[in-house]
């Protein structure tokens, strides 16, 4: 296997793994909820736009990681912490039986935004939260950038590496909506929050605490 092939397979593999990782599955659940009730064609269009926007934005984060070096880790850890707090707040609303507050404050605003534009916006927002499995990629990027003096090649590598990771992070959703059984499963998952609010609340709180813990206490080792 060539070095180029290996460098492409690693971010793709980590991205697919990140799809089911705790610090990213919460954003996936929120996006699935936003697709609830859409037609099959509508879901495919939204998921495609969401995936491309998320991949592009995460690729830009790769450039930022190279440019900012170690300082980027502080930004990313802050994103993990912030998203964790958001998840905990959503979970508490569900447990308190006040999820309708969330729907009133967010739902109408999302409905007022054209579907594809809203999916692109969600891709950018959720792109801010790089899953924990991206840590090896960040370490490799920052170490290589330091060795190369953060030149043009390092910026290109940063964009390509994290861009592939970002695309793979949401790619399973694209595959899922192409098949009717998978679409029905997504619909059931989206409707689960209404039928089992207590369980949904506990899940979001657990995901939030995990993400916040990662942002506060986990250190990414960087070799320079």
N, C-alpha and C positions, 0 to 999 in steps of 0.2 A: 504494500500500500504506500503510495507516494505521500510526501509530507503535505502537499496541497490537499489531497483527498482527506487525510486525517484531520487537517485543520478545519475542513468543512463539516466532517461528520461529528466532531466533538460538540460544537455549538448546537447542531441539529438534535443530537442525542440528548443533550442537557435541556434543550428547550422542550422536547417531548416529555422528558421526566418532570420538568417544571410545571407542566399542565396539571399534574395531580399533586403538586407539592402544597403544603398548607398555606404558605404565604402568597400563593397565586390563585388558589382555588376559590377564595372568597370573591375576587373580582370576576372570575368566570361565572360564579353563581349569580352575581348581580347582573351581568350582561345577559345571561340566559333568561332571567326574569324580565329584562327589558324587551326581549324578543317574543314574549308570551302572546299567543293569539295571532301571530303573523302567518301569512301563507308560506308554503315551502319555498317559492321563488323569492319572496321577501326576506325570509331568513337567510337564504344562500347569499343574497346581495349584501345584507347587513353584516354577516359573518365575514365575507370576503373583504369588505371595506374595513371592518374592525381589525382583521388580521394584518392587512397591508399597512394600515395606519400605525398599528402597534409595532410592527416590524421596522418601519421607517423611523419611527421616533426612538425606539431602542437602539437602532443603528446610530442615530445622532448622539445618543448617550455614550456610545462607544467612542465617538470623536471627543466628546467632553471628558471622558475618562482619561484619554491619552493627554489631552491638553491640560487638565487640572491635576493629574497625577494623584497622589495620596489624598489631596483635598476632596476629590470626588467621593471617596469612601465615606467621608463625613456627611456629604449630601445624601448619599444613598441610605446610610443608616438612619438619617432623619426621615427619609421617605418610608422606610420600614416601620419606624415608630409612629409616624402620623397615620399611616394606613391602619396600623394595629388599633389605634385609638378610635378611628372611624368604625372599624368592625365591632369593637366593644360597644360603642354607642348604639349601633344598629341592633346588636344583640339585646341590649338592655331595653330598647323600645319594644322588641318582640316579646320579651319576658313580661313587660309591664302591660301588655295588651294594647300598646299605643302605636303599632306599626302603621296604622292609618295616618298618623302624623307624617311619617316618612313618605307615604304614598301621595299625600296631599301636597307636600312641599316639593317633591321631586317629580312625581308622575306627570302632573299637568305641564311642567316646564319641558320635560322630555317629549311629551306629546306635541308641543308647539314647535319643536325642532324637526325639520325634515329627517326622515328615518336614516338615510345614508350619512347625512352630516352628523347626526347624533351618534351613529356608530363610529365614525371617524374620531369624534371628540372623546368618546369612551376609550378608544384605542390609545389615544394620547395620554389620557388621565391614568389608565391602568398600566401604560408603558413606564410610568414613573416608578413603579414598584418592581424592580428586578428581583425575581425569586432567589432564595438562598443558594440554589444550585448554580447560580451565575457567579458565585464567588470565585471558583477556579478560573473562569474566563477573565474576571476583573484582575485577578492576581497576575495572570499571564500577560494581559494587555498592559498593565502598568509596569510590570517588570521589563517587558520588551520595549516599551516606550522610553523608559529610563536608559536602557542600553543603547537605543537608537537615537537618543536625543530628541524624541518626539518629532521626527521628521515627517515628510509627506507620506512615506510608506507606512509609518506607524499609524497615521490618521486613517488611511485607507483600510489597514488591517482592523483597526478598532471599529469602523463602520461595518465592514463585511462580517466580522465575527459576531458582534452583538446583533446585527441586522438578521443574520441567519437564525440566531437564537430566538429573537423576537418573533420571526415568522413561524418557527416550529412551536413556539409557546402556545399559539392559538390555532395552529393547523388542524388539530383533532376536531375542532368545532366545525371547520369547513367540511371535513370528511363525514362528520356525523349528520349534518343536515342534508347530505346527498342521498341518504337512505331513510325510507319511511319509518322503520322500527326505531332508528336512532332519533328521528325528529319527534316521534311520540314520546320517547323516553325523556327528551329535553323538555317537552311540554309538561310531563308529569313532574319533573324536577322543578320546573318554574312554578308550578302550582302548589308544590309541597309547603312553601312558606305560609300559605293561607290556611292549609289544613292542619299543619302541625307547628303553630307559632312558637311553642315552648322549645321544641327540639331545634328549630331554626335559630332561635335566640342563643341557645347553648352552643351550637356549632359556630356562630359568628363570634361569640365571646372567646371561645377556645382559639379560633383562628387569630383573633385580635391579640390575645395575650402571647401567642407564639410569635407573631410578627413583631410585637413590641419588645419581647425578650431578645429576639435576634438583633433588633436595632440597638438595644442598650448594651448587650453583653458579648456579642460575637465579634471577634476580630479576624479580619482577612489578612493572612500573612502575605507580604509582598517581598519577593526576592529582587534585589537590584544589583 
